[in-house]
Amino acid sequence: MNQQLNNAFTLFLSLLVEAMPFLLLGVLFSGILLLFVDERKLIAKLPKNPLLGALVGSMVGFLFPVCECGNVPVARRMLMQGVPTPVAIGFLLAAPTINPIVIWATWTAFRDQPEIVVLRVVFSLAIATIIGWVFSVQKDLRPLLQPALAAAWQPKQPHKDRKKTSSDLLQSGTFWLSGTGDPIRLDASVLQANLAATPIKPLSERLRLLLDNTIQELRELGSVLVIGSAIAALIQVFIPREVILNLGGGEITSILTMMLLAAVVSICSTVDSFFALSFASTFTSGSLLAFLIFGPTIDLKGIGLMLSIFKPRAIIYLFALVAQLTFLFTLFINLYVI
């Protein structure tokens, strides 16, 4: 038992060390979106068509290489800035896979099977676009969002018309302290008004706020990352790997097994292709694709981080949609293609 606990602690640390830099990258980028990007110009340039918006959002990750730990704070910032729901959902689901770092890593691992690399990108893009389009049907997203984010997502009102919040605590990505020490809603219109009124140079003020926002979001998202990594490590140690391997012989069971394995092991998308490569000789190509597609979208760490955006029922919707589409696409590969 002591040895198992030691192994679990080692895995926990490895997951945490592997994921934390990418979480930091995502938090930094979300702060840059808030402080250096005029969301009115950003929203004006985004497609209004739900399907096209979901496609564009899914491809944005190629420009901003963040993994399944870093995409959550960025997606949350997008929603807070008023980015259309299909765009934010498409980015949330596709960014961990549709980015140059992950594509390069997958090519390195599966150089002898280039079809794995191509199909991973194509299927991930298709799944994210479809789900982003499906979520566009939900015109009012607030019932699916956590209360703090739902309050920020609602249509912006002039600062003077806003009611005082029930709490004056500094909240991650939501409030920052003014020069008088009073909490102020952290949205772009209020922020720009206060920056214009302050004698401090805009760049230095923005950099200070970027640091404050980064610290607050790391405290909030880092805590759920720790919990998710701990759960993933415990499951990996106390469920024998042989049990999972014995389920991987069939065309259907192999896909289900690798999807379950992807959710359990919670490996960062930048290195998960090398883990999947170790199963290439015993598992079907479709099941390898299922691991590479499903894992970056839904895993224990990701679910924990997604709880900072969505209520549990919304995560269940996402989980069910991603699982069904991944299963159907990869089963088609097993049966008719590879």
LUMLUM-735239 format. One line per field, with one value per residue (C-alpha): x, y, z; residue in three letters. Coordinates in nm, 3 decimals, m for minus. Layout:
# LUMLUM-735239
X	c(X, ...)
Y	c(Y, ...)
Z	c(Z, ...)
aa	c(ALA, ...)
This chain:
# LUMLUM-735239
X	c(0.000, 0.282, 0.451, 0.127, 0.081, 0.436, 0.373, 0.049, 0.228, 0.499, 0.238, 0.051, 0.363, 0.446, 0.095, 0.109, 0.455, 0.362, 0.037, 0.125, 0.337, 0.054, m0.199, 0.026, 0.047, m0.331, m0.380, m0.126, m0.294, m0.637, m0.501, m0.353, m0.694, m0.850, m0.597, m0.455, m0.737, m1.040, m1.317, m1.547, m1.309, m1.255, m1.626, m1.690, m1.446, m1.586, m1.839, m2.201, m2.305, m2.305, m2.151, m1.882, m1.814, m1.765, m1.524, m1.325, m1.314, m1.190, m0.905, m0.800, m0.604, m0.356, m0.248, m0.239, m0.079, m0.232, m0.313, m0.617, m0.495, m0.431, m0.740, m0.988, m0.886, m0.867, m1.215, m1.348, m1.200, m1.356, m1.700, m1.651, m1.558, m1.874, m1.729, m2.009, m2.074, m1.990, m1.650, m1.564, m1.688, m1.504, m1.182, m1.231, m1.262, m1.019, m0.731, m0.560, m0.527, m0.545, m0.217, 0.130, 0.301, 0.062, 0.057, 0.436, 0.449, 0.194, 0.391, 0.708, 0.541, 0.348, 0.587, 0.524, 0.147, 0.082, m0.288, m0.311, m0.181, m0.418, m0.725, m0.656, m0.662, m0.962, m1.178, m1.090, m1.178, m1.505, m1.612, m1.533, m1.716, m2.025, m2.050, m1.988, m2.270, m2.499, m2.435, m2.534, m2.895, m2.869, m2.924, m2.894, m2.588, m2.623, m2.817, m2.516, m2.247, m2.114, m2.276, m1.968, m1.916, m2.288, m2.295, m2.006, m2.151, m2.477, m2.504, m2.277, m2.434, m2.281, m2.081, m2.291, m2.606, m2.466, m2.585, m2.331, m2.225, m2.300, m1.932, m1.641, m1.384, m1.140, m1.260, m1.052, m1.093, m1.385, m1.265, m0.954, m0.879, m0.879, m0.641, m0.883, m0.896, m1.251, m1.332, m1.428, m1.588, m1.313, m1.459, m1.304, m1.530, m1.471, m1.105, m1.044, m1.231, m1.018, m0.696, m0.786, m0.844, m0.527, m0.203, m0.002, 0.122, m0.125, 0.135, 0.274, m0.076, m0.186, 0.120, 0.047, m0.313, m0.193, 0.020, m0.266, m0.507, m0.255, m0.200, m0.573, m0.656, m0.365, m0.492, m0.841, m0.763, m0.451, m0.655, m0.887, m0.588, m0.431, m0.752, m0.793, m0.429, m0.458, m0.769, m0.607, m0.293, m0.489, m0.695, m0.386, m0.219, m0.510, m0.666, m0.428, m0.322, m0.376, m0.748, m0.765, m0.544, m0.761, m1.058, m0.880, m0.906, m1.225, m1.311, m1.569, m1.425, m1.082, m1.230, m1.425, m1.118, m0.890, m1.148, m1.170, m0.792, m0.761, m0.996, m0.818, m0.451, m0.506, m0.186, m0.112, m0.194, 0.162, 0.292, m0.010, 0.085, 0.397, 0.183, m0.060, 0.230, 0.306, m0.032, 0.008, 0.103, m0.196, m0.477, m0.663, m0.592, m0.941, m0.886, m0.554, m0.738, m1.008, m0.739, m0.577, m0.909, m1.104, m0.825, m0.739, m1.109, m1.238, m1.012, m1.016, m0.797, m1.000, m1.331, m1.203, m1.093, m1.417, m1.608, m1.468, m1.678, m1.975, m2.220, m2.201, m2.495, m2.327, m2.011, m2.225, m2.364, m2.012, m1.891, m2.178, m2.148, m1.770, m1.789, m2.059, m1.891, m1.549, m1.691, m1.876, m1.582, m1.326, m1.559, m1.595, m1.215, m1.197, m1.465, m1.412, m1.082, m0.776)
Y	c(0.000, 0.240, 0.169, 0.235, 0.563, 0.662, 0.579, 0.778, 1.077, 1.055, 1.043, 1.331, 1.546, 1.451, 1.543, 1.871, 1.967, 1.877, 2.074, 2.384, 2.561, 2.530, 2.654, 2.954, 3.012, 3.005, 3.240, 3.485, 3.479, 3.531, 3.834, 3.969, 3.930, 4.128, 4.409, 4.453, 4.351, 4.570, 4.311, 4.529, 4.505, 4.134, 4.055, 4.271, 4.059, 3.723, 3.547, 3.585, 3.260, 2.992, 2.716, 2.938, 3.092, 2.747, 2.658, 2.979, 2.932, 2.577, 2.698, 2.986, 2.737, 2.703, 3.061, 3.023, 2.689, 2.605, 2.256, 2.129, 2.310, 2.644, 2.660, 2.686, 3.030, 3.160, 3.030, 3.176, 3.514, 3.491, 3.437, 3.723, 3.955, 3.867, 3.640, 3.437, 3.104, 2.885, 3.053, 3.005, 2.644, 2.562, 2.703, 2.526, 2.186, 2.220, 2.428, 2.139, 1.950, 2.206, 2.379, 2.348, 2.205, 1.910, 1.844, 1.838, 1.603, 1.367, 1.362, 1.281, 0.987, 0.851, 0.931, 0.586, 0.634, 0.983, 0.902, 0.912, 1.269, 1.384, 1.211, 1.343, 1.700, 1.649, 1.467, 1.706, 2.003, 1.842, 1.749, 2.094, 2.267, 2.048, 2.091, 2.466, 2.487, 2.278, 2.510, 2.808, 2.690, 2.795, 3.167, 3.250, 3.069, 3.188, 2.880, 2.667, 2.895, 2.926, 3.223, 3.450, 3.397, 3.422, 3.768, 3.879, 3.716, 3.910, 4.219, 4.496, 4.795, 5.133, 5.113, 5.374, 5.164, 4.844, 4.729, 4.670, 4.308, 4.103, 4.054, 4.297, 4.021, 4.025, 3.753, 3.589, 3.759, 3.963, 4.245, 4.453, 4.707, 5.072, 5.333, 5.407, 5.042, 4.992, 4.678, 4.752, 4.521, 4.398, 4.432, 4.616, 4.924, 4.995, 4.907, 5.141, 5.423, 5.384, 5.356, 5.678, 5.855, 5.739, 5.943, 5.622, 5.533, 5.292, 5.025, 5.009, 5.008, 4.731, 4.523, 4.561, 4.454, 4.163, 4.044, 4.083, 3.897, 3.618, 3.560, 3.550, 3.310, 3.081, 3.058, 2.964, 2.734, 2.589, 2.452, 2.252, 2.136, 1.994, 1.807, 1.667, 1.556, 1.381, 1.188, 1.088, 0.964, 0.755, 0.589, 0.507, 0.337, 0.147, 0.020, m0.241, m0.163, m0.527, m0.490, m0.210, m0.391, m0.704, m0.500, m0.372, m0.668, m0.584, m0.311, m0.162, m0.248, m0.118, 0.225, 0.237, 0.121, 0.385, 0.659, 0.553, 0.536, 0.884, 1.028, 0.849, 0.909, 1.281, 1.318, 1.660, 1.677, 1.778, 1.436, 1.204, 1.077, 0.910, 0.737, 0.620, 0.492, 0.234, 0.070, 0.075, m0.292, m0.420, m0.170, m0.078, 0.246, 0.368, 0.320, 0.509, 0.794, 0.778, 0.824, 1.114, 1.291, 1.228, 1.277, 1.641, 1.730, 1.539, 1.418, 1.445, 1.754, 1.918, 1.846, 2.008, 2.317, 2.331, 2.356, 2.709, 2.790, 2.555, 2.400, 2.017, 1.956, 2.157, 1.950, 1.635, 1.767, 1.831, 1.494, 1.307, 1.489, 1.451, 1.083, 1.000, 1.179, 1.038, 0.686, 0.714, 0.863, 0.616, 0.316, 0.409, 0.406, 0.062, m0.088, 0.066, 0.255, 0.131)
Z	c(0.000, 0.090, m0.242, m0.429, m0.247, m0.331, m0.696, m0.690, m0.540, m0.806, m1.082, m0.920, m0.923, m1.281, m1.399, m1.208, m1.330, m1.686, m1.684, m1.481, m1.747, m1.998, m1.744, m1.684, m2.059, m2.087, m1.792, m1.934, m2.272, m2.117, m1.934, m2.256, m2.423, m2.141, m2.115, m2.462, m2.699, m2.762, m2.747, m2.957, m3.251, m3.186, m3.179, m3.488, m3.690, m3.583, m3.808, m3.703, m3.864, m3.587, m3.798, m3.948, m3.607, m3.456, m3.737, m3.692, m3.316, m3.361, m3.581, m3.355, m3.146, m3.432, m3.365, m2.987, m2.889, m2.550, m2.423, m2.233, m1.922, m2.089, m2.310, m2.022, m1.888, m2.245, m2.329, m2.006, m2.094, m2.441, m2.290, m2.044, m2.330, m2.520, m2.786, m2.954, m2.787, m3.092, m3.121, m2.753, m2.743, m3.066, m2.922, m2.589, m2.755, m3.046, m2.913, m2.728, m3.059, m3.339, m3.265, m3.419, m3.110, m3.077, m3.450, m3.456, m3.153, m3.312, m3.637, m3.444, m3.269, m3.569, m3.850, m3.997, m3.978, m4.120, m4.151, m3.770, m3.770, m4.045, m3.903, m3.554, m3.683, m3.914, m3.658, m3.375, m3.594, m3.705, m3.350, m3.208, m3.494, m3.464, m3.086, m3.106, m3.360, m3.137, m2.841, m3.056, m3.017, m2.650, m2.698, m2.329, m2.199, m1.840, m1.713, m1.810, m1.664, m1.312, m1.133, m1.136, m1.508, m1.586, m1.428, m1.649, m1.962, m1.955, m2.181, m2.065, m1.894, m1.812, m1.495, m1.319, m1.377, m1.235, m0.898, m0.627, m0.605, m0.296, m0.224, m0.231, m0.249, m0.539, m0.774, m1.041, m1.376, m1.244, m1.017, m0.970, m0.697, m0.799, m0.669, m0.386, m0.286, m0.411, m0.614, m0.975, m1.229, m1.462, m1.809, m2.099, m2.095, m1.725, m1.754, m2.046, m1.870, m1.559, m1.758, m1.938, m1.606, m1.433, m1.446, m1.474, m1.820, m1.983, m2.059, m1.706, m1.561, m1.793, m1.708, m1.337, m1.388, m1.601, m1.311, m1.062, m1.287, m1.351, m0.980, m0.905, m1.189, m1.103, m0.746, m0.864, m1.157, m0.996, m0.707, m0.934, m1.138, m0.820, m0.732, m1.083, m1.101, m0.765, m0.872, m1.203, m1.025, m0.775, m1.049, m1.254, m0.959, m0.807, m1.132, m1.281, m1.635, m1.733, m1.670, m1.925, m2.176, m2.168, m2.289, m2.600, m2.836, m3.025, m3.272, m3.037, m2.697, m2.797, m2.871, m2.546, m2.353, m2.503, m2.444, m2.081, m2.059, m2.210, m1.949, m1.666, m1.741, m1.819, m2.020, m2.169, m2.540, m2.623, m2.516, m2.531, m2.879, m2.737, m2.474, m2.742, m2.951, m2.681, m2.758, m3.137, m3.160, m2.959, m3.027, m3.344, m3.530, m3.452, m3.081, m3.097, m3.265, m2.997, m2.732, m2.917, m2.987, m2.668, m2.413, m2.489, m2.479, m2.177, m1.897, m1.519, m1.511, m1.784, m1.613, m1.297, m1.487, m1.688, m1.361, m1.338, m1.646, m1.666, m1.428, m1.404, m1.639, m1.916, m1.875, m1.900, m2.230, m2.358, m2.237, m2.403, m2.735, m2.757, m2.657, m2.912, m3.202, m3.118, m3.099, m3.431, m3.622, m3.491, m3.530, m3.896, m3.923, m3.759, m3.979, m4.319, m4.353, m4.166)
aa	c(MET, ASN, GLN, GLN, LEU, ASN, ASN, ALA, PHE, THR, LEU, PHE, LEU, SER, LEU, LEU, VAL, GLU, ALA, MET, PRO, PHE, LEU, LEU, LEU, GLY, VAL, LEU, PHE, SER, GLY, ILE, LEU, LEU, LEU, PHE, VAL, ASP, GLU, ARG, LYS, LEU, ILE, ALA, LYS, LEU, PRO, LYS, ASN, PRO, LEU, LEU, GLY, ALA, LEU, VAL, GLY, SER, MET, VAL, GLY, PHE, LEU, PHE, PRO, VAL, CYS, GLU, CYS, GLY, ASN, VAL, PRO, VAL, ALA, ARG, ARG, MET, LEU, MET, GLN, GLY, VAL, PRO, THR, PRO, VAL, ALA, ILE, GLY, PHE, LEU, LEU, ALA, ALA, PRO, THR, ILE, ASN, PRO, ILE, VAL, ILE, TRP, ALA, THR, TRP, THR, ALA, PHE, ARG, ASP, GLN, PRO, GLU, ILE, VAL, VAL, LEU, ARG, VAL, VAL, PHE, SER, LEU, ALA, ILE, ALA, THR, ILE, ILE, GLY, TRP, VAL, PHE, SER, VAL, GLN, LYS, ASP, LEU, ARG, PRO, LEU, LEU, GLN, PRO, ALA, LEU, ALA, ALA, ALA, TRP, GLN, PRO, LYS, GLN, PRO, HIS, LYS, ASP, ARG, LYS, LYS, THR, SER, SER, ASP, LEU, LEU, GLN, SER, GLY, THR, PHE, TRP, LEU, SER, GLY, THR, GLY, ASP, PRO, ILE, ARG, LEU, ASP, ALA, SER, VAL, LEU, GLN, ALA, ASN, LEU, ALA, ALA, THR, PRO, ILE, LYS, PRO, LEU, SER, GLU, ARG, LEU, ARG, LEU, LEU, LEU, ASP, ASN, THR, ILE, GLN, GLU, LEU, ARG, GLU, LEU, GLY, SER, VAL, LEU, VAL, ILE, GLY, SER, ALA, ILE, ALA, ALA, LEU, ILE, GLN, VAL, PHE, ILE, PRO, ARG, GLU, VAL, ILE, LEU, ASN, LEU, GLY, GLY, GLY, GLU, ILE, THR, SER, ILE, LEU, THR, MET, MET, LEU, LEU, ALA, ALA, VAL, VAL, SER, ILE, CYS, SER, THR, VAL, ASP, SER, PHE, PHE, ALA, LEU, SER, PHE, ALA, SER, THR, PHE, THR, SER, GLY, SER, LEU, LEU, ALA, PHE, LEU, ILE, PHE, GLY, PRO, THR, ILE, ASP, LEU, LYS, GLY, ILE, GLY, LEU, MET, LEU, SER, ILE, PHE, LYS, PRO, ARG, ALA, ILE, ILE, TYR, LEU, PHE, ALA, LEU, VAL, ALA, GLN, LEU, THR, PHE, LEU, PHE, THR, LEU, PHE, ILE, ASN, LEU, TYR, VAL, ILE)
